């Protein structure tokens, strides 16, 4: 202790401030993790309560015979007869996130996501690095028909919060539908998706959950794999109390087989401005696991 007393006052103050910052960061992280755990218990409980009603429990190729031709090609390439229906997905991601459209700066992020496919829902829990050791924590969630978006600096200082608006709910259901490429049994007609033919390389998928409906146009390559998606209108921002909508787009690549299903491991997402697409997400899946109907 006597060594500390010999240090200049400015150094002592700096060390105390640093210690307080470390304590605050640790406390914020623990509090955020506690909220994440509560959200995911709700997701899992809702899923468990629906397990006994899942029908069918496996994929039968007969159910795709009346679908548009590119959609049939897709299922033939990503699923095999007898594939168990996915009920839950958990994966880890890493990549870059663009936080501010007024500056050309990308921030590193890591995230985990839990998805429930029977009582539709997901929670994306991300940590976006603003500066070294200081993260913005983000929850992007769809739970029991309600969307929730929250961002907080080090888990303590809220900088964005939206919950259960019509526009947000639809936007989160759009995200669920677009991301079914990672849990492709959820794109089957038996799982509630309605397919509409457009041309030889694209088809529209529509999904309804309660009072909310979302539609996404998927693009397919010659092999039948989904390479991109587009939604005509997703809420981009709220200005003076009014929602501004804009086309929402994404692409997928680096397909690999996991648990018998072909899924993309990398992708990008952005907004389609009149002057061109502005990406805000570039990510890769580093780990993924499934639970299946039984």
Secondary structure, DSSP 8 states (H G I E B T S, - for coil): -HHHHTS-HHHHHHHHHHHHHHHHHHHHHHHHHHHHHHHHHHHHHHHHTTGGG---SB--GGGGTTS-HHHHHHHHHH--TT-B-EEEEEEEEEEEEE--TTS--EEEEEEEEEEETTTTEEEEEEEEEEETTEEEEEEEEEETTEEEEEEEETTTEEEEEEES-HHHHHHHHHHHHHGGGGSGGGGSGGGT-EEEEEETTEEEEEEEETTEEEEEEEEE-TTS-EEEEEEEEEEEEEETTEEEEEEEEEEEEEEEEETTEEEEEEEEEEEEETTEEEEEEEEEEEEEEEEE--
